[in-house]
């Protein structure tokens, strides 16, 4: 056997590239790779069931219920010393563990199993555990809560709890004492008023998590329920906070909104924050940002705004809060005010490029994703203005939602990006790896570009592009152009009408033919 296979780091890397099937075969048949294969198989478990089924069949009772096809796991007898030995052999490999309620999973564990596991002579049961995700449900009882706390050893650094209020206040209040190394805490609420049932416990817990670096609070229906405004000050009390997710942001009262003006020039509430993710109405999000001040160190921002009346003014205000930051990743989803009148639909639309212009100041951008309703697609002139501002860009994604306008008679046939704009984009953004745009690839546009294309730039890093509402009428011509601009392109995903989707599929097939489509424009390869 080659001496390199005795190096655990090397065998670990080999196994990290293999799917579960081959890993399972290696664990059974290859002595050199058996241990690293088992480590990889049990490193990240989507359910405790995956771990417990390694126990002897005379102990584990695992079968599907006939009336709902849910697979239930229970124990037929008490665990013997030999059972704990078997369990320990696999449990020590688990680094991430999740468990979802029966509403999101097809497996269920009886509470008696949790009680039995809590009697384990092995402490901690999962010594390598770092990530713990648990979805509490209506059937969560004291035994399950005890098991959750039993799993939260001092080594755990990330905890995600869904509907923790169903487990009572003891679960939240125990976090600081059982998870001393906790750095990431995510709370998800399905119920409209769920968080209020234990918000007092959360108010007591968060300030005691001195090492917490990332905090997330999300609601299943952010437009119908939202956290209390006090969550802002609560999050600001975390001295090491680097990442914050609020979906949605709190709705500030009129009294709080009146006080916002006086806070505009105070020190930022989150001076260490590097990642921000928020969602809400345009009004509530701007109020939130005025409340917390600017973000001097944010490098990654993701936001989903709804009910925007003046998109350009709103985006300019949003960008101003990051004027002191070096933004590297930006993901925006903008939804205009619902209910578009026919008069509004037929009015000339602003180009989506205007929405991006406030972000030209961020020259270190590496990822830019923008989805916006009711706006016209990017055109070549926009790319000429915008692309030079982002020389480090690796991901560029823009899309528009104009279906509601089309239903009212609005049509926009001109102004989409053409191959000339694509050429400008790959010339100015030489590090580009992912692209999603709306492209006008019709012959009258493509053929005029072919004569100049051969000596132009090309990008060999892009192997896949995503296209939205991109018309095309001659797949062979388009394939030849793409073969020059993007020589490594092998995959095209198109979101649009069936006719265009079929044409782009044909282009993809032409690109993947051995040798690819010919570059001689004068010869029709058909």
C-alpha positions in Angstrom: 0.0 0.0 0.0 1.3 3.5 -0.9 2.8 5.3 2.1 0.6 8.3 1.5 -2.5 6.3 2.5 -1.1 6.1 6.0 -1.5 9.9 6.3 -4.9 10.7 7.9 -5.1 14.2 6.3 -4.7 12.7 2.8 -7.2 9.9 3.3 -9.6 12.4 4.8 -9.4 14.6 1.7 -10.0 11.6 -0.5 -13.1 10.6 1.4 -14.5 14.2 1.4 -15.0 13.9 -2.4 -17.0 10.7 -2.3 -20.8 10.3 -2.0 -22.4 8.0 0.7 -22.5 4.9 -1.5 -18.8 4.6 -2.2 -18.0 5.7 1.3 -20.0 2.9 2.7 -18.2 0.4 0.4 -14.8 1.7 1.5 -15.8 1.5 5.2 -16.7 -2.2 4.7 -13.9 -3.4 2.4 -10.8 -1.1 2.5 -8.7 -1.3 5.7 -6.7 1.8 4.8 -9.7 4.0 4.2 -12.2 2.4 6.6 -11.8 4.9 9.5 -11.8 8.1 7.4 -14.8 6.8 5.4 -16.7 6.2 8.6 -15.7 9.6 9.9 -17.1 11.2 6.7 -20.3 9.1 6.8 -21.2 10.1 10.3 -19.8 13.6 10.3 -23.1 15.3 9.4 -26.3 13.5 10.3 -29.7 14.8 9.2 -31.4 12.9 12.0 -30.4 10.9 15.2 -32.1 8.0 13.4 -29.0 7.7 11.2 -26.9 7.1 14.3 -29.2 4.9 16.2 -29.7 2.4 13.4 -26.1 1.3 13.9 -27.3 -0.4 17.1 -28.2 -4.2 17.1 -31.5 -5.1 15.4 -32.7 -6.9 18.5 -32.7 -3.4 20.2 -33.9 -1.1 17.5 -37.5 -1.1 16.4 -37.7 0.9 13.2 -40.9 0.6 11.1 -43.3 2.7 9.1 -46.8 3.4 10.4 -49.4 2.2 8.0 -51.7 5.3 8.3 -49.2 8.0 7.4 -46.1 6.3 6.2 -44.0 7.9 9.0 -41.0 5.7 10.0 -40.9 5.5 13.8 -37.9 4.5 15.9 -38.1 2.9 19.4 -36.2 0.5 21.6 -37.4 -3.0 22.3 -35.4 -3.4 25.5 -33.0 -1.5 27.7 -29.5 -0.7 26.4 -26.8 -3.1 27.6 -23.1 -2.2 28.1 -22.2 -3.7 24.7 -24.8 -1.5 23.1 -23.2 1.6 24.5 -19.8 0.4 23.2 -21.2 0.1 19.7 -22.9 3.5 19.9 -19.7 5.1 21.1 -17.8 3.8 18.1 -20.0 5.9 15.8 -21.1 8.7 18.1 -17.6 10.0 18.5 -17.5 10.8 14.7 -20.6 13.1 14.7 -19.8 16.7 14.2 -23.2 18.0 13.1 -26.7 16.7 14.1 -30.1 17.8 13.0 -33.6 16.7 13.8 -36.8 17.9 12.1 -40.4 17.6 13.2 -42.7 15.1 11.4 -44.1 18.1 9.4 -40.7 18.4 7.6 -39.5 14.8 7.9 -40.7 11.2 7.4 -39.0 10.0 10.6 -40.1 10.2 14.2 -38.3 9.2 17.4 -40.3 8.1 20.5 -39.7 10.1 23.6 -38.7 6.9 25.5 -35.6 6.8 23.3 -34.5 10.2 24.3 -34.9 9.2 28.0 -32.8 6.1 27.5 -30.0 8.1 25.7 -29.9 10.6 28.5 -28.9 7.7 30.8 -25.7 7.1 28.8 -22.6 6.3 30.8 -20.7 8.1 28.0 -20.3 11.8 28.8 -20.5 13.6 26.5 -22.3 11.2 24.2 -21.2 13.2 21.1 -17.8 14.5 22.0 -17.0 16.0 18.6 -20.4 17.7 18.1 -20.0 21.3 16.9 -23.3 22.0 15.1 -26.8 21.2 16.5 -30.1 21.9 14.7 -33.4 20.9 16.4 -37.0 21.5 15.3 -39.3 21.4 18.2 -42.9 20.4 17.5 -46.3 20.0 19.2 -45.2 16.6 20.6 -42.0 18.0 22.2 -42.0 17.0 25.9 -39.8 17.2 28.9 -37.8 14.1 27.8 -37.0 15.6 24.5 -35.9 18.9 26.1 -33.7 17.0 28.5 -32.1 15.2 25.6 -31.5 18.5 23.7 -29.7 19.9 26.8 -27.8 16.6 27.1 -26.6 17.0 23.5 -25.5 20.6 24.0 -22.0 19.9 25.3 -19.4 22.7 25.8 -17.9 21.9 22.4 -21.0 23.0 20.5 -20.4 26.2 18.6 -23.6 26.5 16.5 -27.2 26.0 17.6 -30.3 26.4 15.5 -33.7 25.9 17.2 -37.0 26.0 15.4 -40.1 26.8 17.5 -38.1 26.6 20.8 -41.0 28.3 22.6 -42.8 24.9 22.4 -40.2 23.4 24.7 -40.8 26.0 27.4 -38.4 28.5 28.9 -36.0 25.9 30.4 -34.4 25.2 27.0 -33.5 28.8 26.2 -32.5 29.7 29.8 -30.1 26.7 29.9 -28.1 27.6 26.8 -25.4 29.8 28.4 -24.5 27.2 31.0 -24.4 24.1 28.7 -22.9 25.6 25.6 -20.0 27.6 26.8 -18.4 27.9 23.3 -21.6 29.0 21.5 -20.8 31.3 18.6 -23.9 31.0 16.4 -27.5 31.0 17.5 -30.4 30.8 15.1 -34.1 30.9 16.1 -36.9 30.2 13.8 -40.6 30.8 14.6 -43.5 29.2 12.7 -46.2 30.5 15.0 -47.4 34.1 14.7 -46.9 34.9 18.4 -44.4 32.2 19.2 -41.5 34.4 20.2 -43.5 36.5 22.6 -44.2 33.3 24.6 -40.5 33.2 25.7 -39.1 36.5 24.7 -38.4 37.3 28.4 -36.2 34.2 28.5 -34.4 35.3 25.3 -33.8 38.7 26.8 -32.1 37.1 29.8 -30.1 34.6 27.7 -28.5 36.7 24.9 -26.5 39.1 27.1 -25.0 36.0 28.8 -23.7 34.6 25.5 -20.5 36.6 25.5 -18.8 34.6 22.7 -21.8 34.8 20.3 -20.7 36.1 16.9 -23.8 35.3 14.7 -27.4 35.7 15.7 -30.4 35.0 13.5 -34.1 35.4 14.2 -36.5 34.4 11.4 -40.3 34.0 11.1 -42.0 31.7 8.7 -44.4 34.4 7.6 -42.5 37.7 7.9 -45.3 39.8 6.5 -47.8 38.8 9.2 -45.5 38.6 12.3 -42.4 40.3 13.5 -40.2 40.5 16.5 -40.6 43.3 19.1 -38.4 46.4 18.6 -36.4 45.6 21.8 -34.6 42.9 19.8 -32.5 45.6 18.2 -31.0 46.7 21.6 -30.8 43.1 22.7 -28.6 42.2 19.6 -26.6 45.3 20.1 -25.7 44.2 23.6 -23.6 41.3 22.1 -20.0 42.6 22.1 -18.6 40.2 19.6 -21.5 40.1 17.1 -20.3 39.8 13.5 -23.4 38.5 11.8 -27.1 39.5 12.2 -30.2 38.1 10.4 -33.6 39.6 11.1 -36.5 38.3 9.0 -38.4 40.5 9.3 -37.0 43.6 10.9 -39.1 45.1 13.8 -41.8 47.5 13.1 -40.9 50.7 15.0 -43.7 52.6 16.7 -44.5 56.3 15.8 -42.7 57.4 19.0 -39.6 55.4 18.1 -39.7 56.7 14.5 -39.9 60.2 15.8 -36.7 59.6 17.9 -34.9 58.1 14.9 -34.0 61.6 13.5 -32.0 62.4 16.6 -30.1 59.1 16.4 -28.9 59.6 12.8 -25.4 61.0 13.7 -24.7 58.8 16.8 -22.2 56.0 16.9 -23.3 52.8 15.1 -24.9 50.2 17.2 -23.1 47.3 15.5 -19.5 48.5 15.0 -18.2 44.9 14.6 -20.9 43.6 12.3 -19.6 42.0 9.1 -22.7 40.2 7.7 -26.2 41.6 7.6 -29.4 39.9 6.3 -32.8 41.6 6.7 -36.3 41.5 5.3 -39.3 43.7 5.6 -41.2 46.6 4.1 -39.2 49.5 2.7 -40.5 51.8 5.4 -39.7 49.5 8.3 -36.2 48.6 6.9 -35.2 52.2 6.5 -36.5 53.0 10.0 -34.4 50.1 11.3 -31.3 51.3 9.5 -31.7 54.8 10.7 -32.2 53.4 14.2 -28.9 51.4 14.2 -26.8 54.0 12.3 -24.3 53.1 9.6 -22.4 49.8 9.2 -18.7 50.5 9.1 -17.5 46.9 8.8 -20.2 45.1 6.8 -18.7 43.1 3.9 -21.8 41.0 3.1 -25.3 42.3 2.9 -28.5 40.5 1.8 -31.9 42.2 1.9 -35.5 41.5 0.7 -37.6 44.7 0.6 -41.3 44.9 -0.3 -43.8 47.7 -0.9 -41.2 50.0 -2.4 -42.8 53.1 -3.9 -39.7 54.9 -5.2 -37.0 52.2 -5.9 -34.2 54.6 -7.0 -34.6 56.9 -3.9 -34.8 53.9 -1.7 -31.7 52.1 -3.0 -29.7 55.4 -2.8 -30.7 55.7 0.9 -29.9 52.0 1.5 -26.4 52.3 -0.1 -25.6 55.4 2.0 -25.7 53.3 5.2 -22.7 51.3 3.9 -20.6 54.3 2.8 -17.9 53.5 5.3 -17.9 49.8 4.5 -16.0 47.7 1.9 -18.9 45.7 0.6 -17.8 42.5 -1.1 -21.1 40.6 -1.4 -24.5 42.2 -2.1 -27.8 40.4 -2.6 -30.9 42.5 -3.1 -34.5 41.6 -3.8 -36.8 44.6 -4.4 -40.6 44.3 -4.8 -42.6 47.3 -5.7 -45.9 48.3 -4.2 -48.5 45.7 -5.1 -51.5 46.6 -7.4 -50.1 48.1 -10.6 -52.6 50.3 -12.5 -52.8 50.1 -16.3 -51.6 53.7 -16.6 -48.6 52.9 -14.5 -47.9 49.7 -16.5 -47.8 51.5 -19.8 -45.5 54.3 -18.5 -41.8 54.1 -19.5 -40.0 52.1 -17.0 -36.7 52.8 -15.2 -33.9 50.6 -16.3 -32.6 48.2 -13.7 -29.1 49.6 -14.3 -30.2 52.8 -12.5 -30.9 50.8 -9.4 -27.3 49.5 -9.5 -25.6 52.8 -9.9 -25.5 53.8 -6.2 -23.4 50.7 -5.6 -20.6 51.7 -8.1 -18.9 53.3 -5.1 -18.1 49.8 -3.8 -15.1 48.9 -5.9 -14.3 45.7 -4.0 -17.6 43.9 -4.8 -17.1 40.3 -5.6 -20.7 39.1 -5.7 -23.7 41.2 -6.9 -27.2 39.8 -7.1 -30.3 41.9 -7.8 -33.9 40.8 -8.4 -36.4 43.6 -8.9 -40.0 43.7 -9.9 -41.4 46.1 -12.5 -38.1 47.3 -13.9 -36.6 47.1 -17.4 -33.7 44.7 -18.1 -30.1 45.7 -18.2 -28.8 47.0 -21.6 -25.3 47.2 -23.1 -25.0 50.9 -22.1 -25.6 50.0 -18.5 -22.8 47.4 -18.6 -20.5 49.9 -20.2 -21.0 52.3 -17.2 -21.2 49.7 -14.4 -18.7 47.0 -15.2 -15.5 49.1 -14.9 -16.5 49.9 -11.3 -16.3 46.3 -10.2 -13.0 44.7 -11.4 -13.1 42.0 -8.7 -16.6 40.8 -9.5 -16.9 37.0 -9.5 -20.7 36.6 -9.4 -23.1 38.9 -11.4 -26.8 38.2 -11.3 -29.7 40.4 -12.3 -33.4 39.5 -13.0 -36.6 41.4 -13.4 -40.2 40.4 -12.7 -42.4 42.2 -15.3 -45.1 39.5 -15.8 -47.7 41.6 -14.0 -46.9 44.5 -16.4 -47.1 42.3 -19.5 -50.5 41.1 -18.5 -51.6 44.8 -18.6 -50.3 45.3 -22.1 -46.7 46.5 -21.3 -44.1 45.2 -23.7 -40.4 45.7 -23.6 -38.6 44.3 -26.7 -35.6 46.5 -26.7 -32.9 47.2 -24.2 -31.9 43.7 -23.1 -28.2 42.8 -22.9 -26.6 41.7 -26.1 -23.3 39.9 -26.8 -21.6 43.3 -27.0 -22.6 43.8 -23.4 -21.4 40.3 -22.4 -18.0 41.1 -24.0 -17.7 44.3 -22.1 -18.6 42.5 -18.9 -16.0 39.8 -19.2 -13.4 42.3 -20.3 -13.9 44.6 -17.3 -14.6 41.8 -14.8 -11.9 39.3 -15.6 -12.5 37.2 -12.4 -16.1 36.5 -13.3 -17.3 32.9 -12.6 -21.1 33.0 -12.4 -23.5 35.0 -14.5 -27.3 35.4 -14.6 -28.8 38.0 -17.0 -31.5 38.6 -19.6 -29.8 38.3 -23.0 -31.1 39.3 -26.5 -29.5 36.5 -28.6 -31.6 36.9 -31.8 -29.7 36.7 -35.1 -30.1 40.4 -36.0 -28.2 41.2 -32.8 -25.8 38.2 -32.8 -24.6 38.3 -36.5 -23.5 42.0 -36.2 -21.2 41.0 -33.4 -19.6 37.9 -35.0 -17.2 39.8 -37.2 -15.6 41.5 -34.2 -15.8 38.6 -31.8 -12.7 36.6 -32.7 -10.1 39.1 -31.4 -12.2 40.1 -28.4 -11.8 38.8 -24.8 -13.0 35.4 -23.5 -13.6 34.0 -20.1 -12.5 30.4 -19.5 -13.7 30.2 -15.8 -17.5 30.3 -16.6 -18.9 26.8 -17.3 -22.6 27.6 -16.7 -24.8 30.6 -17.3 -28.3 31.4 -16.1 -30.6 33.3 -18.5 -34.0 34.9 -17.9 -36.5 35.8 -20.6 -33.8 35.6 -23.3 -35.1 35.4 -26.9 -33.1 33.4 -29.5 -34.0 32.3 -33.0 -30.8 30.6 -34.5 -29.1 28.2 -32.0 -26.1 27.6 -34.4 -25.2 31.2 -34.7 -25.5 31.8 -30.9 -23.5 28.6 -30.1 -20.6 29.9 -32.3 -20.6 33.2 -30.5 -20.7 31.6 -27.0 -18.0 29.2 -27.9 -15.7 32.2 -28.5 -16.7 34.3 -25.6 -17.1 31.5 -23.0 -14.9 28.5 -24.3 -15.6 26.4 -21.1 -19.4 26.8 -21.2 -21.2 23.5 -21.0 -24.4 24.2 -19.1 -27.2 26.8 -19.8 -30.2 27.2 -17.6 -33.0 29.3 -19.1 -36.1 30.6 -17.2 -38.6 31.7 -19.8 -41.1 30.5 -22.4 -41.0 26.9 -23.7 -39.9 27.9 -27.2 -36.8 29.8 -25.9 -36.1 27.0 -23.4 -36.0 24.5 -26.2 -33.7 26.7 -28.3 -31.2 27.2 -25.4 -31.2 23.5 -24.8 -30.2 22.9 -28.4 -27.4 25.5 -28.0 -26.2 23.6 -24.9 -26.1 20.4 -26.9 -24.1 22.1 -29.7 -21.6 23.4 -27.2 -21.1 20.0 -25.7 -20.5 18.2 -29.0 -16.9 17.1 -29.5 -15.0 20.0 -30.8 -17.9 22.4 -30.3 -19.5 24.5 -33.0 -17.3 25.9 -35.7 -16.2 29.5 -35.5 -16.4 30.1 -39.2 -19.3 32.5 -39.4 -19.7 32.1 -43.1 -20.3 28.4 -42.9 -23.7 27.2 -41.7 -22.9 24.0 -39.7 -26.5 22.8 -40.3 
